[in-house]
Amino acid sequence: MKEKQLIEYVLKENSAAINFVNAMAKISQVWDDLIDGDKPVKKETVSYVFWLALVEIPQNPFYIQYQYQLIPLFREYINCWHDANAMERSRDPAKIRVAYVLRDKFSGLLAQCAYLVGGYDWMRKASPMIRDFIYNEPFKKYQQEKSHG
């Protein structure tokens, strides 16, 4: 299953939820690329993600309906991402194991969005699928990349 298909499936083809999740994915990827400095990011792309963050997401009906549930997830998501970046820099193997999990809170955000569109039983069905998809990068590969810099 491809990412687009997974997102559409777990969000029950709710177009507002899909647009919200896709915007968040784009913002988080560009933010990560800017901080890591591992990929060049075009100025137009930076401008676009600011547009998504400041215009598209605040007027998205799914976000408007669930913003009070989503904002605490953003705090957790961003905080864990910062912690993961710090742990990766340490090059301590134990911290890199923790960073491997912390670096991706997007799977949790997506699982919570699945809950919001489909309830508890749907979240429980979707969540393992989401995590299987997100954690498809073998830990050993990740560990080698982070320990060699």
C-alpha positions as CSV (number, residue, x, y, z in Angstrom):
1,M,0.0,0.0,0.0
2,K,1.3,3.5,-0.9
3,E,1.2,6.4,1.6
4,K,-1.6,8.2,-0.2
5,Q,-3.7,5.0,-0.2
6,L,-3.0,4.4,3.5
7,I,-3.9,7.9,4.5
8,E,-7.2,7.8,2.5
9,Y,-8.1,4.4,3.9
10,V,-7.4,5.1,7.6
11,L,-9.1,8.5,7.4
12,K,-12.2,6.9,5.7
13,E,-11.8,9.1,2.7
14,N,-12.7,12.2,4.7
15,S,-11.3,14.9,2.4
16,A,-10.8,17.5,5.1
17,A,-9.0,15.1,7.4
18,I,-6.8,13.9,4.4
19,N,-6.0,17.5,3.5
20,F,-5.1,18.3,7.1
21,V,-2.8,15.2,7.4
22,N,-1.1,15.9,4.1
23,A,-0.5,19.5,5.1
24,M,1.0,18.4,8.4
25,A,3.2,15.8,6.6
26,K,4.5,18.4,4.2
27,I,5.2,20.9,6.9
28,S,7.0,18.4,9.1
29,Q,9.1,17.1,6.2
30,V,10.3,20.5,5.2
31,W,10.9,21.5,8.8
32,D,13.0,18.4,9.3
33,D,14.9,19.0,6.1
34,L,15.7,22.6,7.1
35,I,16.9,21.6,10.6
36,D,18.9,18.5,9.4
37,G,20.4,20.4,6.5
38,D,20.6,17.1,4.6
39,K,18.5,18.2,1.7
40,P,18.3,21.6,0.0
41,V,14.9,23.2,0.4
42,K,13.7,25.7,-2.2
43,K,12.5,29.1,-1.0
44,E,9.2,28.5,-2.8
45,T,8.7,25.3,-0.7
46,V,9.4,27.1,2.5
47,S,6.8,29.8,1.5
48,Y,4.3,27.1,0.6
49,V,4.6,25.3,4.0
50,F,4.1,28.6,5.8
51,W,1.0,29.1,3.7
52,L,-0.2,25.6,4.7
53,A,0.5,26.4,8.4
54,L,-1.0,29.8,8.5
55,V,-3.8,29.7,6.0
56,E,-4.8,26.2,4.9
57,I,-4.7,24.4,8.2
58,P,-6.6,27.1,10.3
59,Q,-9.4,27.1,7.8
60,N,-9.6,23.3,7.3
61,P,-13.0,22.0,8.6
62,F,-11.4,18.9,10.2
63,Y,-8.9,21.1,12.1
64,I,-11.6,23.6,13.1
65,Q,-13.8,20.8,14.5
66,Y,-11.0,19.0,16.4
67,Q,-8.4,21.7,17.1
68,Y,-8.7,21.3,20.8
69,Q,-7.8,17.6,20.5
70,L,-5.1,18.2,17.8
71,I,-3.1,21.1,19.4
72,P,-1.9,19.0,22.4
73,L,-0.8,16.3,19.9
74,F,1.2,19.0,18.0
75,R,3.0,19.9,21.3
76,E,3.9,16.3,21.9
77,Y,4.8,15.7,18.3
78,I,7.2,18.7,18.1
79,N,8.7,18.1,21.6
80,C,9.5,14.5,20.8
81,W,11.0,15.5,17.4
82,H,13.3,18.0,19.2
83,D,14.2,15.3,21.7
84,A,15.0,12.8,18.9
85,N,17.2,15.3,17.2
86,A,19.2,15.9,20.4
87,M,19.5,12.2,21.1
88,E,20.7,11.5,17.5
89,R,23.5,14.1,17.9
90,S,24.8,12.3,21.0
91,R,25.6,9.2,19.0
92,D,25.0,7.1,22.1
93,P,23.5,3.8,20.8
94,A,20.9,3.7,23.6
95,K,19.8,7.2,22.8
96,I,19.7,6.5,19.1
97,R,17.2,3.6,19.8
98,V,15.0,6.0,21.7
99,A,15.3,8.6,18.9
100,Y,14.3,6.0,16.3
101,V,10.9,5.9,18.0
102,L,10.6,9.5,19.1
103,R,11.5,10.8,15.6
104,D,8.1,9.7,14.4
105,K,5.1,10.9,16.3
106,F,3.4,11.4,12.9
107,S,2.1,7.8,13.2
108,G,0.4,8.8,16.5
109,L,-1.1,11.9,15.0
110,L,-2.4,9.8,12.1
111,A,-3.8,7.2,14.5
112,Q,-5.6,9.9,16.5
113,C,-7.1,11.4,13.3
114,A,-8.3,7.9,12.5
115,Y,-10.0,7.9,15.9
116,L,-11.6,11.2,15.2
117,V,-13.1,10.1,11.9
118,G,-14.0,6.5,12.9
119,G,-13.9,6.0,16.7
120,Y,-12.1,3.6,19.0
121,D,-12.6,0.4,17.1
122,W,-11.5,2.0,13.8
123,M,-8.4,3.5,15.4
124,R,-7.5,0.1,16.8
125,K,-7.8,-1.4,13.3
126,A,-5.9,1.4,11.6
127,S,-3.1,2.0,14.2
128,P,-1.1,-1.2,13.6
129,M,-1.3,-0.6,9.8
130,I,-0.1,2.9,10.2
131,R,2.9,1.9,12.4
132,D,3.8,-1.0,10.1
133,F,3.9,1.5,7.2
134,I,5.8,4.3,9.1
135,Y,8.4,2.0,10.7
136,N,9.4,0.3,7.5
137,E,12.9,1.6,7.8
138,P,15.0,-1.1,9.4
139,F,16.5,0.1,12.7
140,K,20.0,-1.1,11.7
141,K,20.0,1.2,8.7
142,Y,18.8,4.1,10.8
143,Q,21.4,3.4,13.5
144,Q,24.2,3.3,10.9
145,E,23.1,6.6,9.4
146,K,22.9,8.3,12.7
147,S,26.1,6.9,14.2
148,H,28.2,7.8,11.2
149,G,26.8,11.2,10.9
